[in-house]
């Protein structure tokens, strides 16, 4: 996946400024695809040069004119072709797992702090997911109240399915990861983090597959 496809995807939903795009990234897909503001503006310029997006200037009373980007028919065609392609395999790089692989070199205290730090980060991410879900519930409720026809509500909910799929993935993986870290920390603190115990757990899980 490239940043340009993500930007085209957001613009296929509605026209957005570069600032709006950054906000959309942070509030919806950040847990699996992040982007900084500079990269967004740079990619928008590349997309416009390729005639995949275009912009209009919107006047503002107290601030400089706002560039509002629209996806072009060529951009929509490229996006649809990309969406239909199989997703490429991803090479995983997990710093925590690499450190845990060599855990025998860590002190008891350092190992405990390492796990606790990761656990704290996961808890923060889950809190963000709760906030996103609350925002989705609020926006959907408002839209359904204000929409004049059931057809508009159905279209809105249809567009919402994709974001909810990815949010479900983030939440479920986050909860599973949090529970794994909690179990790891409990085992470490109770002196039960041993080869025999880990092998027994691995056999229990793999036998149920």
C-alpha positions as MATLAB code, in Angstrom:
seq = 'XXXXXXXXXXXXXXXXXXXXXXXXXXXXXXXXXXXXXXXXXXXXXXXXXXXXXXXXXXXXXXXXXXXXXXXXXXXXXXXXXXXXXXXXXXXXXXXXXXXXXXXXXXXXXXXXXXXXXXXXXXXXXXXXXXXXXXXXXXXXXXXXXXXXXXXXXXXXXXXXXXXXXXXXXXXXXXXXXXXXXXXXXXXXXXXXXXXXXXXXXXXXXXXXX';
ca = [
       0.000    0.000    0.000;
       1.216    3.507   -0.740;
       0.252    6.838    0.713;
      -1.173    7.968   -2.609;
      -3.803    5.210   -2.574;
      -4.859    6.089    0.956;
      -5.211    9.760    0.002;
      -7.218    8.864   -3.107;
      -9.430    6.684   -0.928;
     -10.206    9.516    1.478;
     -10.829   11.951   -1.385;
     -13.223    9.457   -2.974;
     -15.422    9.957    0.090;
     -15.385   13.767    0.037;
     -13.194   16.731   -0.976;
     -10.596   17.497    1.699;
      -7.751   19.889    2.386;
      -4.274   18.680    3.272;
      -4.976   19.540    6.915;
      -8.258   17.603    6.809;
      -6.464   14.593    5.354;
      -4.006   14.533    8.243;
      -6.914   14.660   10.683;
      -8.648   11.810    8.855;
      -5.495    9.685    8.999;
      -5.074   10.312   12.735;
      -8.721    9.631   13.566;
      -9.296    6.515   11.501;
      -6.369    4.545   10.046;
      -3.399    5.572   12.188;
      -3.218    2.158   13.891;
      -2.270    0.501   10.615;
      -1.194    3.318    8.264;
       0.234    6.593    9.549;
       1.326    9.677    7.607;
       2.928   12.965    8.556;
       1.701   16.310    7.264;
       4.714   16.956    5.024;
       4.317   13.591    3.275;
       0.615   14.255    2.700;
       1.258   17.631    1.042;
       4.116   16.197   -1.032;
       1.940   13.325   -2.239;
      -0.953   15.653   -3.032;
       1.370   17.666   -5.264;
       2.472   14.474   -7.044;
      -1.117   13.321   -7.494;
      -2.109   16.691   -8.922;
       0.813   16.654  -11.362;
      -0.397   13.250  -12.534;
      -3.942   14.666  -12.877;
      -5.298   12.176  -10.348;
      -6.562   14.973   -8.094;
      -7.358   18.640   -8.599;
      -7.961   21.491   -6.195;
     -10.101   24.556   -5.814;
      -9.321   27.565   -3.664;
     -11.893   28.324   -0.974;
     -11.771   31.855    0.470;
     -11.673   32.244    4.277;
     -12.401   35.457    6.124;
      -9.528   35.556    8.599;
      -7.113   32.994    7.177;
      -5.377   32.317    3.849;
      -7.356   30.647    1.080;
      -7.939   26.944    1.656;
      -6.995   24.354   -0.975;
      -9.768   21.793   -1.255;
      -8.728   18.672   -3.180;
     -11.071   16.559   -5.340;
     -10.369   13.163   -6.845;
     -10.532   13.119  -10.660;
     -12.078   10.347  -12.807;
      -8.536    9.126  -13.546;
      -7.822    9.050   -9.819;
     -10.998    7.068   -9.140;
     -10.067    4.578  -11.869;
      -6.571    4.104  -10.424;
      -7.974    3.674   -6.913;
     -10.491    1.054   -8.040;
      -7.820   -0.924   -9.909;
      -5.587   -0.893   -6.847;
      -8.406   -1.928   -4.502;
      -9.113   -5.006   -6.649;
      -5.500   -6.247   -6.462;
      -4.527   -8.873   -3.837;
      -2.814   -7.327   -0.825;
       0.962   -7.959   -0.808;
       2.511   -9.836    2.091;
       3.997   -7.647    4.803;
       7.427   -8.130    6.364;
       6.939   -7.805   10.122;
       9.471   -6.001   12.294;
       8.602   -6.039   15.995;
      11.225   -4.333   18.222;
       9.701   -5.723   21.426;
       9.749   -9.308   20.160;
      13.378   -8.946   19.104;
      14.265   -7.760   22.603;
      12.257  -10.551   24.212;
      14.061  -13.081   22.015;
      17.250  -12.124   23.865;
      15.566  -11.713   27.254;
      18.156  -13.888   29.009;
      20.512  -10.901   28.927;
      17.989   -8.665   30.728;
      17.769   -8.280   34.469;
      14.518   -9.245   36.194;
      13.683   -5.576   36.729;
      14.526   -4.516   33.166;
      12.366   -7.261   31.693;
       9.463   -6.228   33.912;
       9.806   -2.568   32.933;
      10.051   -3.469   29.247;
       6.760   -5.363   29.363;
       5.051   -2.667   31.449;
       6.088    0.058   29.011;
       4.628   -1.883   26.080;
       1.482   -2.618   28.071;
       1.038    1.084   28.777;
       1.363    1.899   25.072;
      -1.260   -0.710   24.187;
      -3.659    0.649   26.816;
      -3.257    4.129   25.317;
      -4.008    2.797   21.841;
      -7.130    1.010   23.097;
      -8.263    4.267   24.692;
      -7.886    5.945   21.288;
     -10.037    3.203   19.736;
     -12.732    3.825   22.353;
     -12.633    7.522   21.487;
     -12.903    6.786   17.752;
     -15.861    4.475   18.349;
     -17.604    7.124   20.441;
     -17.064    9.661   17.653;
     -18.446    7.250   15.047;
     -21.534    6.576   17.173;
     -22.113   10.315   17.637;
     -21.666   11.207   13.952;
     -23.828    8.311   12.768;
     -26.600    9.190   15.196;
     -26.572   12.808   14.041;
     -26.579   11.859   10.372;
     -29.472    9.419   10.810;
     -31.488   12.065   12.627;
     -30.855   14.725    9.979;
     -31.117   12.540    6.853;
     -34.393   12.987    5.000;
     -34.477    9.576    3.335;
     -33.668    5.995    4.324;
     -31.594    5.714    1.146;
     -29.166    8.376    2.423;
     -28.851    6.504    5.717;
     -28.124    3.270    3.848;
     -25.419    4.941    1.747;
     -23.846    6.434    4.884;
     -23.843    3.075    6.671;
     -22.451    1.367    3.569;
     -19.462    3.710    3.533;
     -19.036    3.152    7.273;
     -18.584   -0.626    6.931;
     -14.964   -0.347    5.725;
     -13.782    1.895    8.589;
     -15.592   -0.345   11.085;
     -13.881   -3.454    9.667;
     -10.452   -1.889   10.221;
     -11.448   -0.609   13.678;
     -12.630   -4.099   14.632;
      -9.242   -5.450   13.543;
      -7.390   -2.865   15.629;
      -9.518   -3.423   18.721;
      -9.446   -7.216   18.635;
      -5.711   -7.403   17.940;
      -5.078   -4.763   20.607;
      -7.106   -6.639   23.216;
      -5.384   -9.936   22.359;
      -1.959   -8.244   22.540;
      -2.821   -6.596   25.858;
      -3.983   -9.917   27.320;
      -0.795  -11.629   26.108;
       1.353   -8.922   27.727;
      -0.594   -9.152   30.982;
      -0.143  -12.928   31.080;
       3.563  -12.540   30.280;
       3.997  -10.024   33.097;
       2.116  -12.215   35.587;
       4.231  -15.223   34.673;
       7.430  -13.199   35.025;
       6.487  -11.709   38.388;
       5.434  -15.102   39.770;
       8.661  -16.748   38.562;
       6.662  -18.971   36.184;
       8.203  -17.672   32.966;
      10.084  -20.901   32.238;
      10.816  -22.988   29.163;
       8.643  -25.814   30.509;
       5.670  -23.532   31.136;
       5.947  -21.825   27.762;
       6.239  -25.144   25.922;
       3.169  -26.452   27.750;
       1.201  -23.348   26.740;
       2.352  -23.598   23.124;
       1.302  -27.247   22.918;
      -2.076  -26.430   24.499;
      -2.761  -23.711   21.937;
      -1.455  -25.551   18.869;
      -3.393  -28.706   19.780;
      -6.604  -26.687   19.627;
      -5.928  -25.408   16.094;
];
